[in-house]
Amino acid sequence: MKQYLLAVQHVEGAPAPISPPGAVEAVNEEMRAQGVWMFGGGLLPVSDSSVVRITGDEVLITDGPFTEAKEYMAGFWVIRSPDLEAAHGWAAKATAACGVPIEVRPFDDEVD
């Protein structure tokens, strides 16, 4: 089975999404029951991020985010799915539960 990242997308300054109580956990439980769940979680705001990079021989750590944008990833799931169509089905359930868009990205199978 392929692996997919389902990325929860938020827009800075947008109203807080309306998510029915327990809706996200219900999707999590359904994913676990169907055997697609690998792991997932919510992320703290981008203002809490940092960026680590190498400049010559020096490691440089700066305040994040790496990319200045209004849109940011606020959480994620990593799932196993037989194909992209099935991953889209899980993303549809996730977006209904979260009330925000979900970006679906396949993992690169060529990387060891």
Buried (B, 14 or more C-beta within 10 A) or exposed (E): EBBBBBBBBBBEEEEEBEEEEEBBEEBBEBBEEEEBBEEBEEBEEBEEBEEEEEEEEEEEEEEBBEEEEEEBBBBBBBBBBEEEEBBBEBBEBBBEBBBBBBBBEEEEEEEE
